[in-house]
Amino acid sequence: MSSNVGQFALSARLWRRTAVAAALGAVIALAGCATPSASGNVYNYQQAQREQVTYMATVLGVRNITIEGDRTSGIGTISGAVLGGVLGNTIGGGSGRTIATAVGGVAGGLAGSQVERNMQRTAGYEITLRLDNGETRVVAQAADIPLHPGQRVQVITGGGATRVVPVR
């Protein structure tokens, strides 16, 4: 009889750990979907069907940059803290287990926050432009549209965003 009770306790712990891991995986996957785009090819809903101003320009230079997200959702911190606390709870017993759970939660929260920030980073370009009116402008955007010095481009601005796209 005690063998069955031990097996039940073991399967309940395994089920809880599996459920926590699955929930964390789902939360992390959803957090990645919430990242806004810095692409020259992406318009948000408020920019669609709105008049925008277009300038013609020539690319003077293109420099590789990294674009970071400007805020975190907190999901990485919470997920990391929960996972760290669960892992810390498997260490030791008594007050040692309590301390390990707390330390695991704090360390997991810090690690989860850093993971979320790293997931929001994207490769970008800093594009220096000479407008046809002689002005020089610099625009940063995702590195998903190939651009090179001397190339003719349209600078499209409006709705809070400016994008650079090749002339077609």
N, C-alpha and C positions, 0 to 999 in steps of 0.2 A: 504494500500500500504506500509506504513512504517513497518507494522508487517512482510511482506514478506522480506523486506530489512534486518530487524533484524535477521530473520530466516536464510537468506542466509549468513550473516556475521558469525553467530554462526556455521552453518554447514561448512563453509570454514575454520574456526579456528579448528574445530574438525577434519576435513579432514587433515589439515596440521599437527596437533599433532599426529594423527594416522600414517601418512606417516613418520614422523620423528621417532616415536617409532619403526615402522617396519624396517626402514633403520638401526637404531641403533642395533636392534636385529640381523639383518643379518650380520652386520659388526662384532659384538661380536662373533657370531657363526663361522664366517670365521676366526677370529683371533685365536680361539681355534684349528682350523685345522692346523695352521702353526707351532705349537709347535714341535720342533725336539724331537726324542725319545732317551732315554738313556737305552733302553731295550737291554738285551743280545740276544734277539731273532730278533732284527730289524737291517737290513743292509741298508745303503743308496745306491743310484744308483752307486756312484763312488767305493763303496766297493764290489759290485757284480762282479763276474767273475775276481777277482783279487786274486793272491796268498797271503796267510796269513800264519804266523808262529804259530804253536801250541806247547804249553808246557804242560806237565802233572804236576799236583799239588795236594796238599791236603789242604782243608780249615782248617785254624787254628781258625778263628773267624769270626763272622758276626755281624755287628752293624747296627742298624736302623739309617738312615740319611734322610735328605730332600734335594732333588735336585731342585735348582732354575734355571729358564731360565736365560741366560746370557745377553739378551737384550730384549727390548720391541719394538713393531712395531709402537707405537704411536697411534694406533687405539683406545685403551682404553682411553687415554687422550683426544683425539679429540671427541670421542663419549660422554664421560662424560661431556666435556665442552659444547657441543651442547645441551645435555639433561638438564644440569644445567642452561644454558642460557634460554632455552625454559621455564623451570619451573620458573626461576627467573622473566621472562617477564610477568608471570601471576599475580605477586604481585604488588600492589599499582598502582600509575599512575604518569605521568609526570617524573620529575627527580628521584623520588623514584623508579619508575619502571626501569629506566636506571641503577641506582645503583644496584638494585636487580638482574637485568639481568647480569651485570658484575660480581657481587659477586657469583651468581649462576654458571656462566661459569667457574670461577676460582676454586670454590669448586668442581664442577662436574669434571673438568679436573684432579684435584688431586685424587679424589675418583676413577675415571675411570682408572687412571694409576695404582693405588694400586690393583684394581680388576684384571687388566691384569697381573700384577706380581703374584698375588695369583693363577691365572688360570694356570700359567706356573710351579707351584710347583708340584713335584711328590715324592712319597715315594721311598726311595732307600736303598741300602745296601752298607756299606763299608766292603769289603771282604778282610781279611788278609789270604795270601796264603804262603805255603811252597812249592817251586818248587822242582822237583825231584833232581835238581842239588844242593840243599841246600839253594838257595837264598830265601829271603822273599820279597814278593810284596804285595801291597795293590791296589785294584781296586774298584772304585765306579760305580754302575750301578743301574738301576731301580729294584725295589723289586718285579719283576714279575716271577722270577725263584726261587723256594724254594731251599735254600742252608743251610747247617748246618756243624758245626765243625766235622772234621774227614772224610768228604765226599771227594771222588776223583772227580776231575774236569779237564777240559781242559781250558787253558788260551789261547784265540785266539787273536792275535794281528796283525794289519796291516791296511793300509788305514786310519790311524789316530785314530783308535779306538781299545780298548782292551775290551774283554768281557769274562765272566766266565760262562761256561755251564757244567752241570753234564756229567760225562762219561756215555755213553750208551752201 
